[in-house]
Amino acid sequence: MNIFQLQQQLSIAQSILRQMRDPQIQQDRWRFRQNLQRLGSLLAYELSKQLPFSQTTLQTGLGTATIADLEQQPVLICVMRAGLPFYQGFLEMFDQADSGFVGAYRQEGPTASDLEIFLGYSAAPDIAGRDLILVDPMLATGASLLKVWELLKKQGEPRSLHIAAAIAAPEGLALLEQQLAFPVSFWLGALDQYLNEQAYIVPGLGDAGDLCFGRKE
C-alpha cells in the first residue's frame, strides 16, 4: 500500500489545510470550497507523476520539440456531494479525463458500529484497463469507498487504482487495505489521528459536505 501525504512536506498545501481546519475561516463556504478545490489540484499534480507517459515530437513554429504526454487520461470518480469541489481540482489537472459520479451518504447512529452507508445516483464510464481515481475528501471508516469500488469493479478491472482524500483516518486506510483485494495508492492531504465514537475524523475539520453546501436534513 502506497501512501502519499501533502502534509509531510513544507509547501503551500500546509496553509490550505490550516484554513480548511480553522472554524472561523470555515464560515465562508466559498473559501472552503475553493481551498478544497486547490488541494485537489495539488494532489492531482502529485498523482500525475506516477502515471505512464510517452514521448513524442512536435513541430513548433520555430523547430522540433521532444515532449511527453500521458499515455491515456485517467477516469475520475467523484463521490458526491462533498466530493464535488475536490473533484473539480482534479478535473483542472486532468482536463480531458472521463468522469463518473456516485452519490453516497451515511445514516448516523449512536456509535461508529451503527453507521450505515447508502449509495444513490451512479453514472460511470468504462474503467477496464484504465487508471482509476476515486475522489472523496473525507476518508473516515472507508465503508463508502469500499461500496463504490464494489459497484465499479463490476464493469471490469482498471489498470491502476488511486484513492484521493483531503483528510483520512488510519481506520479507513486499514479497512480498504484489508478488503479492496486490489493494489491501491492513497493520495492524502493529511492522515489524522483516529475516528471518534461517531466515526468522525479527529482532529479532522468537521462535515465537509455541510461546510461546502450547508447542513442537510
Contacts in CASP RR format, 6 or more apart in sequence:
PFRMAT RR
TARGET T0000
AUTHOR 0000-0000-0000
METHOD contacts of the structure
MODEL  1
MNIFQLQQQLSIAQSILRQMRDPQIQQDRWRFRQNLQRLGSLLAYELSKQ
LPFSQTTLQTGLGTATIADLEQQPVLICVMRAGLPFYQGFLEMFDQADSG
FVGAYRQEGPTASDLEIFLGYSAAPDIAGRDLILVDPMLATGASLLKVWE
LLKKQGEPRSLHIAAAIAAPEGLALLEQQLAFPVSFWLGALDQYLNEQAY
IVPGLGDAGDLCFGRKE
1 173 0 8 1.000
1 177 0 8 1.000
1 184 0 8 1.000
1 185 0 8 1.000
1 186 0 8 1.000
2 184 0 8 1.000
2 185 0 8 1.000
2 186 0 8 1.000
3 173 0 8 1.000
3 185 0 8 1.000
3 186 0 8 1.000
3 188 0 8 1.000
3 191 0 8 1.000
4 43 0 8 1.000
4 46 0 8 1.000
4 47 0 8 1.000
4 185 0 8 1.000
4 186 0 8 1.000
4 187 0 8 1.000
4 188 0 8 1.000
5 188 0 8 1.000
5 189 0 8 1.000
5 190 0 8 1.000
5 191 0 8 1.000
6 13 0 8 1.000
6 17 0 8 1.000
6 39 0 8 1.000
6 42 0 8 1.000
6 43 0 8 1.000
6 46 0 8 1.000
6 188 0 8 1.000
6 189 0 8 1.000
6 190 0 8 1.000
7 13 0 8 1.000
7 14 0 8 1.000
7 17 0 8 1.000
7 188 0 8 1.000
7 189 0 8 1.000
7 190 0 8 1.000
7 191 0 8 1.000
11 42 0 8 1.000
12 42 0 8 1.000
13 39 0 8 1.000
13 42 0 8 1.000
13 189 0 8 1.000
16 35 0 8 1.000
16 38 0 8 1.000
16 39 0 8 1.000
16 42 0 8 1.000
17 39 0 8 1.000
17 166 0 8 1.000
17 189 0 8 1.000
17 190 0 8 1.000
19 25 0 8 1.000
19 31 0 8 1.000
19 35 0 8 1.000
20 26 0 8 1.000
20 32 0 8 1.000
20 35 0 8 1.000
20 36 0 8 1.000
20 39 0 8 1.000
20 166 0 8 1.000
20 205 0 8 1.000
21 203 0 8 1.000
21 204 0 8 1.000
21 205 0 8 1.000
25 31 0 8 1.000
25 32 0 8 1.000
26 32 0 8 1.000
26 205 0 8 1.000
26 211 0 8 1.000
29 211 0 8 1.000
29 212 0 8 1.000
29 213 0 8 1.000
29 214 0 8 1.000
32 211 0 8 1.000
32 212 0 8 1.000
33 85 0 8 1.000
33 212 0 8 1.000
34 85 0 8 1.000
36 83 0 8 1.000
36 85 0 8 1.000
36 86 0 8 1.000
36 137 0 8 1.000
36 166 0 8 1.000
36 208 0 8 1.000
36 212 0 8 1.000
37 85 0 8 1.000
37 86 0 8 1.000
37 88 0 8 1.000
37 89 0 8 1.000
37 92 0 8 1.000
38 89 0 8 1.000
39 86 0 8 1.000
39 89 0 8 1.000
39 166 0 8 1.000
39 189 0 8 1.000
40 86 0 8 1.000
40 89 0 8 1.000
40 90 0 8 1.000
40 135 0 8 1.000
40 164 0 8 1.000
40 166 0 8 1.000
41 89 0 8 1.000
41 90 0 8 1.000
41 92 0 8 1.000
41 93 0 8 1.000
43 90 0 8 1.000
43 164 0 8 1.000
43 187 0 8 1.000
43 188 0 8 1.000
43 189 0 8 1.000
44 89 0 8 1.000
44 90 0 8 1.000
44 92 0 8 1.000
44 93 0 8 1.000
44 94 0 8 1.000
44 164 0 8 1.000
45 93 0 8 1.000
46 187 0 8 1.000
47 133 0 8 1.000
47 162 0 8 1.000
47 164 0 8 1.000
47 185 0 8 1.000
47 187 0 8 1.000
48 70 0 8 1.000
48 93 0 8 1.000
48 94 0 8 1.000
50 162 0 8 1.000
50 185 0 8 1.000
51 70 0 8 1.000
51 71 0 8 1.000
51 74 0 8 1.000
51 131 0 8 1.000
51 160 0 8 1.000
52 70 0 8 1.000
52 71 0 8 1.000
52 72 0 8 1.000
52 131 0 8 1.000
53 68 0 8 1.000
53 69 0 8 1.000
53 70 0 8 1.000
53 71 0 8 1.000
54 68 0 8 1.000
54 69 0 8 1.000
54 71 0 8 1.000
55 66 0 8 1.000
55 67 0 8 1.000
55 68 0 8 1.000
56 66 0 8 1.000
56 67 0 8 1.000
56 68 0 8 1.000
56 69 0 8 1.000
57 64 0 8 1.000
57 65 0 8 1.000
57 66 0 8 1.000
57 67 0 8 1.000
58 64 0 8 1.000
58 65 0 8 1.000
58 66 0 8 1.000
58 67 0 8 1.000
72 130 0 8 1.000
72 131 0 8 1.000
73 94 0 8 1.000
73 96 0 8 1.000
73 97 0 8 1.000
73 98 0 8 1.000
74 94 0 8 1.000
74 97 0 8 1.000
74 130 0 8 1.000
74 131 0 8 1.000
74 132 0 8 1.000
74 133 0 8 1.000
74 162 0 8 1.000
75 97 0 8 1.000
75 98 0 8 1.000
75 99 0 8 1.000
75 100 0 8 1.000
75 124 0 8 1.000
75 125 0 8 1.000
75 127 0 8 1.000
75 130 0 8 1.000
75 131 0 8 1.000
75 132 0 8 1.000
75 133 0 8 1.000
75 158 0 8 1.000
76 87 0 8 1.000
76 90 0 8 1.000
76 91 0 8 1.000
76 94 0 8 1.000
76 97 0 8 1.000
76 98 0 8 1.000
76 99 0 8 1.000
76 100 0 8 1.000
76 133 0 8 1.000
76 135 0 8 1.000
77 99 0 8 1.000
77 100 0 8 1.000
77 101 0 8 1.000
77 102 0 8 1.000
77 124 0 8 1.000
77 132 0 8 1.000
77 133 0 8 1.000
77 134 0 8 1.000
77 135 0 8 1.000
77 148 0 8 1.000
77 152 0 8 1.000
78 84 0 8 1.000
78 86 0 8 1.000
78 87 0 8 1.000
78 99 0 8 1.000
78 100 0 8 1.000
78 101 0 8 1.000
78 102 0 8 1.000
78 135 0 8 1.000
79 102 0 8 1.000
79 103 0 8 1.000
79 104 0 8 1.000
79 134 0 8 1.000
79 135 0 8 1.000
79 136 0 8 1.000
79 144 0 8 1.000
79 145 0 8 1.000
79 148 0 8 1.000
80 101 0 8 1.000
80 102 0 8 1.000
80 103 0 8 1.000
80 104 0 8 1.000
80 121 0 8 1.000
81 103 0 8 1.000
81 209 0 8 1.000
81 212 0 8 1.000
81 213 0 8 1.000
82 136 0 8 1.000
82 137 0 8 1.000
82 138 0 8 1.000
82 207 0 8 1.000
82 208 0 8 1.000
82 209 0 8 1.000
82 212 0 8 1.000
83 135 0 8 1.000
83 136 0 8 1.000
83 137 0 8 1.000
83 208 0 8 1.000
83 209 0 8 1.000
84 212 0 8 1.000
85 137 0 8 1.000
85 212 0 8 1.000
86 135 0 8 1.000
86 136 0 8 1.000
86 137 0 8 1.000
86 164 0 8 1.000
86 166 0 8 1.000
87 99 0 8 1.000
87 135 0 8 1.000
90 97 0 8 1.000
90 133 0 8 1.000
90 135 0 8 1.000
90 164 0 8 1.000
91 97 0 8 1.000
91 99 0 8 1.000
94 133 0 8 1.000
98 125 0 8 1.000
98 130 0 8 1.000
99 125 0 8 1.000
100 123 0 8 1.000
100 124 0 8 1.000
100 125 0 8 1.000
101 121 0 8 1.000
101 122 0 8 1.000
101 123 0 8 1.000
101 124 0 8 1.000
102 119 0 8 1.000
102 120 0 8 1.000
102 121 0 8 1.000
102 122 0 8 1.000
102 124 0 8 1.000
102 148 0 8 1.000
102 151 0 8 1.000
103 119 0 8 1.000
103 120 0 8 1.000
103 121 0 8 1.000
103 122 0 8 1.000
104 117 0 8 1.000
104 118 0 8 1.000
104 119 0 8 1.000
104 120 0 8 1.000
104 136 0 8 1.000
104 144 0 8 1.000
104 147 0 8 1.000
104 148 0 8 1.000
105 117 0 8 1.000
105 118 0 8 1.000
105 120 0 8 1.000
106 115 0 8 1.000
106 116 0 8 1.000
106 117 0 8 1.000
106 118 0 8 1.000
106 143 0 8 1.000
106 144 0 8 1.000
106 199 0 8 1.000
107 115 0 8 1.000
107 116 0 8 1.000
107 117 0 8 1.000
107 118 0 8 1.000
108 115 0 8 1.000
108 198 0 8 1.000
109 115 0 8 1.000
109 116 0 8 1.000
109 198 0 8 1.000
111 197 0 8 1.000
111 198 0 8 1.000
112 141 0 8 1.000
112 195 0 8 1.000
112 196 0 8 1.000
112 197 0 8 1.000
112 198 0 8 1.000
112 199 0 8 1.000
115 141 0 8 1.000
115 143 0 8 1.000
115 199 0 8 1.000
117 141 0 8 1.000
117 143 0 8 1.000
117 144 0 8 1.000
117 147 0 8 1.000
119 144 0 8 1.000
119 147 0 8 1.000
119 148 0 8 1.000
119 151 0 8 1.000
122 151 0 8 1.000
124 152 0 8 1.000
124 155 0 8 1.000
126 155 0 8 1.000
126 156 0 8 1.000
127 152 0 8 1.000
127 153 0 8 1.000
127 155 0 8 1.000
127 156 0 8 1.000
127 157 0 8 1.000
127 158 0 8 1.000
128 155 0 8 1.000
128 156 0 8 1.000
128 157 0 8 1.000
128 158 0 8 1.000
129 156 0 8 1.000
129 157 0 8 1.000
129 158 0 8 1.000
129 159 0 8 1.000
130 158 0 8 1.000
130 159 0 8 1.000
131 158 0 8 1.000
131 159 0 8 1.000
131 160 0 8 1.000
131 162 0 8 1.000
132 152 0 8 1.000
132 158 0 8 1.000
132 159 0 8 1.000
132 160 0 8 1.000
132 161 0 8 1.000
132 162 0 8 1.000
133 162 0 8 1.000
133 163 0 8 1.000
133 164 0 8 1.000
134 145 0 8 1.000
134 148 0 8 1.000
134 149 0 8 1.000
134 161 0 8 1.000
134 162 0 8 1.000
134 163 0 8 1.000
134 164 0 8 1.000
135 164 0 8 1.000
136 144 0 8 1.000
136 145 0 8 1.000
136 148 0 8 1.000
136 163 0 8 1.000
136 164 0 8 1.000
136 165 0 8 1.000
137 165 0 8 1.000
137 166 0 8 1.000
137 167 0 8 1.000
137 208 0 8 1.000
138 165 0 8 1.000
138 166 0 8 1.000
138 167 0 8 1.000
138 168 0 8 1.000
138 201 0 8 1.000
138 208 0 8 1.000
139 145 0 8 1.000
139 163 0 8 1.000
139 165 0 8 1.000
139 167 0 8 1.000
139 168 0 8 1.000
139 169 0 8 1.000
139 172 0 8 1.000
139 173 0 8 1.000
139 176 0 8 1.000
139 186 0 8 1.000
139 188 0 8 1.000
140 168 0 8 1.000
140 169 0 8 1.000
140 171 0 8 1.000
140 172 0 8 1.000
140 195 0 8 1.000
140 199 0 8 1.000
140 200 0 8 1.000
140 201 0 8 1.000
141 169 0 8 1.000
141 171 0 8 1.000
141 172 0 8 1.000
141 175 0 8 1.000
141 195 0 8 1.000
141 199 0 8 1.000
142 171 0 8 1.000
142 172 0 8 1.000
142 175 0 8 1.000
142 176 0 8 1.000
143 175 0 8 1.000
145 163 0 8 1.000
145 176 0 8 1.000
146 175 0 8 1.000
146 176 0 8 1.000
146 179 0 8 1.000
146 180 0 8 1.000
149 161 0 8 1.000
149 180 0 8 1.000
149 182 0 8 1.000
153 182 0 8 1.000
157 182 0 8 1.000
160 183 0 8 1.000
160 185 0 8 1.000
161 180 0 8 1.000
161 182 0 8 1.000
161 183 0 8 1.000
161 184 0 8 1.000
161 185 0 8 1.000
162 184 0 8 1.000
162 185 0 8 1.000
162 186 0 8 1.000
162 187 0 8 1.000
163 176 0 8 1.000
163 184 0 8 1.000
163 185 0 8 1.000
163 186 0 8 1.000
163 187 0 8 1.000
164 186 0 8 1.000
164 187 0 8 1.000
164 188 0 8 1.000
165 186 0 8 1.000
165 187 0 8 1.000
165 188 0 8 1.000
165 189 0 8 1.000
166 188 0 8 1.000
166 189 0 8 1.000
166 190 0 8 1.000
166 208 0 8 1.000
167 188 0 8 1.000
167 189 0 8 1.000
167 190 0 8 1.000
167 192 0 8 1.000
167 201 0 8 1.000
167 204 0 8 1.000
167 205 0 8 1.000
168 186 0 8 1.000
168 188 0 8 1.000
168 189 0 8 1.000
168 190 0 8 1.000
168 191 0 8 1.000
168 192 0 8 1.000
168 201 0 8 1.000
169 191 0 8 1.000
169 192 0 8 1.000
169 193 0 8 1.000
169 194 0 8 1.000
169 195 0 8 1.000
169 201 0 8 1.000
169 202 0 8 1.000
170 191 0 8 1.000
170 193 0 8 1.000
170 194 0 8 1.000
171 194 0 8 1.000
171 195 0 8 1.000
172 195 0 8 1.000
173 186 0 8 1.000
173 191 0 8 1.000
176 184 0 8 1.000
177 184 0 8 1.000
192 201 0 8 1.000
192 202 0 8 1.000
192 203 0 8 1.000
192 204 0 8 1.000
193 202 0 8 1.000
193 203 0 8 1.000
194 201 0 8 1.000
194 202 0 8 1.000
195 201 0 8 1.000
195 202 0 8 1.000
196 202 0 8 1.000
200 206 0 8 1.000
200 207 0 8 1.000
205 211 0 8 1.000
209 216 0 8 1.000
210 216 0 8 1.000
END
